[in-house]
Structures are given as structure tokens and as C-alpha cells.
Amino acid sequence: MSSSSPRHSLTTRLFHASLAAAVIVQLLSSLWMHRPRGTTPGNNFFLVHEYAGMVALALAFLFWVTVLRRHVGTAPGALIPWFSAERRRALWADVGTHLRAARALTLPPHDDKAALPSAIHGLGLLLISYMAVSGTYWYLMSLAGLGRSAFVAPFMELHGLLGNVVWAYLIGHAALALLHHVTRNLSLGVMWSLKS
């Protein structure tokens, strides 16, 4: 596949872009939202955060379905390499390749089958899936008057902590995409192409 042709199907790229947009809305709304306190409801940013979270859950679910059914792009096992000795070996070898390139202040040549970027994408999809599931779980339990119960609180504490990880992931992910573009390793036009 040439570096000027999209690596993933149009469906995968559309779900990736849509999920990225939902995550950005989630993160930005979290900066100004006020959660419900007692009888005081959350503010409008909190409502945006809730509804965008449910949209993110639907998109993450559809993205997982696409990943499991697609024939073009990263194999599902490459996204979650932890259960295969062969994939773990490939991952550690690719980590070594990336570290050697970093020491030389370069990027390794773009490789559609590289193990490290695939594993990082998989971790991101798992992270966003957890955030969407836990937020929706809180929303549904709150409707039933159980939002503050002992079997909801730990999930929401982790939800809050992982919000910082989502910020780091988003910033790092975007920075690396820009770095690939600037170094002409892989064009943003290819990454975000709407061509079939």
C-alpha cells in the first residue's frame, strides 16, 4: 500500500474521526462542568458531557464492531497484543526500533504493520470504551437514584482519574500525527482522507 493511499477503510476512518470529536467534546465540557450536588442539578456543560458520553459509547461500540469485522487495516489481535507471545515479541522489538530512532532524533519509517502504534491505538480504544461505559453506567444508576451508591462510586473515581490519561493520550496522539506529517513520514491528508 502506498503512503498516499489510506491504510484503513472509510468506515474505520469515519468512526475514528467521530470518536475523536466526541472525546474532544467530552474533555472540553469537563473543564467547565459542574456536577449535580444534592438537589442542585449539573450545569449545561455537565449535560453536554453526559449526552456526548452516550454518543461516545455508541461510537465506541460501533468502532469495536467495525474492528472485529473489517478486512482492511489493523488486525484485532494487533490492537490487544498482550495475550499472544508472538505479538508481545513483535511489540517489544518495535519498542526497541522506536527507542533507537528516538535516540537518533528521528522517526522509524512508516510501517502499516508496526506493532507499537497498533498497541497504542488499542489501548486508546479500550480507555475511551471504559470512560464511555462507566459514565453511562453512572447516568443510568443516577436515574434510578443510585448514583452515589457504593457499587457506582469506585467506577466514577477511576473515571475521574482516567480523564487525565485521556487528555495525555489525545495530546500525545495528535502531536505524533503532526510529527509524522511534518517529517513527511505519513501525511495528515492520508490519515484523514475521505476517499474510499
Secondary structure as the mmCIF struct_conf table of DSSP 4:
data_model
#
loop_
_struct_conf.conf_type_id
_struct_conf.id
_struct_conf.beg_label_comp_id
_struct_conf.beg_label_asym_id
_struct_conf.beg_label_seq_id
_struct_conf.end_label_comp_id
_struct_conf.end_label_asym_id
_struct_conf.end_label_seq_id
TURN_TY1_P TURN_TY1_P1 SER A 3 SER A 4
BEND BEND1 SER A 5 SER A 5
BEND BEND2 ARG A 7 HIS A 8
HELX_RH_AL_P HELX_RH_AL_P1 LEU A 10 TRP A 32
STRN STRN1 ARG A 37 ARG A 37
TURN_TY1_P TURN_TY1_P2 GLY A 38 THR A 39
STRN STRN2 THR A 40 THR A 40
HELX_LH_PP_P HELX_LH_PP_P1 PRO A 41 GLY A 42
HELX_RH_AL_P HELX_RH_AL_P2 ASN A 44 ARG A 69
BEND BEND3 HIS A 71 GLY A 73
HELX_RH_AL_P HELX_RH_AL_P3 PRO A 76 LEU A 79
BEND BEND4 ILE A 80 ILE A 80
HELX_RH_3T_P HELX_RH_3T_P1 PRO A 81 PHE A 83
HELX_RH_AL_P HELX_RH_AL_P4 ALA A 85 ARG A 103
TURN_TY1_P TURN_TY1_P3 ALA A 104 LEU A 105
HELX_LH_PP_P HELX_LH_PP_P2 PRO A 108 HIS A 110
TURN_TY1_P TURN_TY1_P4 ASP A 112 LYS A 113
HELX_RH_AL_P HELX_RH_AL_P5 ALA A 115 LEU A 143
TURN_TY1_P TURN_TY1_P5 ALA A 144 GLY A 145
TURN_TY1_P TURN_TY1_P6 GLY A 147 ARG A 148
BEND BEND5 SER A 149 SER A 149
TURN_TY1_P TURN_TY1_P7 ALA A 150 VAL A 152
HELX_RH_AL_P HELX_RH_AL_P6 ALA A 153 VAL A 182
TURN_TY1_P TURN_TY1_P8 THR A 183 ARG A 184
BEND BEND6 ASN A 185 LEU A 186
HELX_RH_AL_P HELX_RH_AL_P7 LEU A 188 MET A 191
TURN_TY1_P TURN_TY1_P9 TRP A 192 TRP A 192
#
